[in-house]
């Protein structure tokens, strides 16, 4: 099934560029911590290449399926 396969490979911007499966299974915390460390190390190594702060790699705590809807439906 293509839809299920996509959840294993597609990096979603709304959940900080991890796959839905990584998010669902709790792997996003370790992935995002590793990215944060990499960005901070890169910034220390070559500070002239950075004009502002590094990207926010903090894990997303709540994800809304339809953020425009006001029905309170959330997914974790």
C-alpha positions as a Markdown table, in Angstrom:
| # | Residue | x | y | z |
|---|---|---|---|---|
| 1 | Unk | 0.0 | 0.0 | 0.0 |
| 2 | Unk | 1.5 | 3.3 | -1.1 |
| 3 | Unk | 0.0 | 5.3 | 1.7 |
| 4 | Unk | 1.6 | 3.1 | 4.4 |
| 5 | Unk | 4.9 | 3.1 | 2.7 |
| 6 | Unk | 4.9 | 6.9 | 2.6 |
| 7 | Unk | 4.7 | 7.0 | 6.4 |
| 8 | Unk | 8.0 | 5.3 | 6.5 |
| 9 | Unk | 9.9 | 7.5 | 4.1 |
| 10 | Unk | 8.3 | 11.0 | 3.8 |
| 11 | Unk | 9.7 | 13.6 | 6.1 |
| 12 | Unk | 6.9 | 16.0 | 7.2 |
| 13 | Unk | 7.7 | 19.6 | 7.8 |
| 14 | Unk | 4.9 | 19.9 | 10.4 |
| 15 | Unk | 6.7 | 17.4 | 12.7 |
| 16 | Unk | 10.2 | 18.8 | 12.2 |
| 17 | Unk | 11.1 | 16.7 | 9.2 |
| 18 | Unk | 10.7 | 13.2 | 10.7 |
| 19 | Unk | 8.5 | 10.5 | 9.3 |
| 20 | Unk | 5.0 | 9.9 | 10.8 |
| 21 | Unk | 6.2 | 6.4 | 11.9 |
| 22 | Unk | 9.3 | 7.9 | 13.7 |
| 23 | Unk | 7.0 | 10.3 | 15.5 |
| 24 | Unk | 4.4 | 7.7 | 16.4 |
| 25 | Unk | 7.0 | 5.3 | 17.7 |
| 26 | Unk | 8.9 | 7.9 | 19.7 |
| 27 | Unk | 12.1 | 7.9 | 17.6 |
| 28 | Unk | 11.6 | 11.6 | 16.8 |
| 29 | Unk | 13.1 | 12.8 | 20.1 |
| 30 | Unk | 16.5 | 11.1 | 19.4 |
| 31 | Unk | 16.5 | 12.1 | 15.7 |
| 32 | Unk | 15.8 | 15.7 | 16.6 |
| 33 | Unk | 18.4 | 15.8 | 19.4 |
| 34 | Unk | 21.0 | 14.4 | 17.0 |
| 35 | Unk | 20.1 | 17.1 | 14.4 |
| 36 | Unk | 20.3 | 19.8 | 17.0 |
| 37 | Unk | 23.8 | 18.7 | 18.1 |
| 38 | Unk | 24.9 | 18.5 | 14.5 |
| 39 | Unk | 23.7 | 22.1 | 13.7 |
| 40 | Unk | 25.3 | 23.5 | 16.9 |
| 41 | Unk | 28.6 | 21.8 | 16.1 |
| 42 | Unk | 28.5 | 23.1 | 12.6 |
| 43 | Unk | 27.8 | 26.6 | 13.8 |
| 44 | Unk | 30.7 | 26.5 | 16.3 |
| 45 | Unk | 33.0 | 25.2 | 13.6 |
| 46 | Unk | 32.1 | 27.8 | 11.0 |
| 47 | Unk | 30.3 | 30.7 | 12.7 |
| 48 | Unk | 30.7 | 33.0 | 9.7 |
| 49 | Unk | 28.4 | 30.9 | 7.7 |
| 50 | Unk | 25.5 | 31.4 | 10.1 |
| 51 | Unk | 23.6 | 34.7 | 10.1 |
| 52 | Unk | 21.0 | 33.8 | 12.7 |
| 53 | Unk | 20.0 | 31.1 | 15.1 |
| 54 | Unk | 20.0 | 27.4 | 14.1 |
| 55 | Unk | 16.7 | 25.7 | 13.2 |
| 56 | Unk | 14.4 | 24.8 | 16.0 |
| 57 | Unk | 14.7 | 21.1 | 16.4 |
| 58 | Unk | 12.6 | 20.8 | 19.5 |
| 59 | Unk | 10.1 | 17.9 | 19.3 |
| 60 | Unk | 6.5 | 18.8 | 18.5 |
| 61 | Unk | 4.3 | 18.0 | 21.5 |
| 62 | Unk | 0.8 | 18.0 | 19.8 |
| 63 | Unk | 0.0 | 17.4 | 16.2 |
| 64 | Unk | -3.4 | 18.4 | 14.7 |
| 65 | Unk | -4.7 | 16.5 | 11.8 |
| 66 | Unk | -6.8 | 19.5 | 10.6 |
| 67 | Unk | -5.4 | 22.6 | 12.3 |
| 68 | Unk | -8.1 | 24.9 | 10.9 |
| 69 | Unk | -10.9 | 22.9 | 12.6 |
| 70 | Unk | -12.0 | 23.8 | 16.1 |
| 71 | Unk | -13.2 | 20.3 | 17.2 |
| 72 | Unk | -10.3 | 19.6 | 19.5 |
| 73 | Unk | -9.2 | 16.5 | 17.6 |
| 74 | Unk | -5.4 | 15.9 | 18.1 |
| 75 | Unk | -3.1 | 13.0 | 17.3 |
| 76 | Unk | 0.0 | 12.1 | 19.3 |
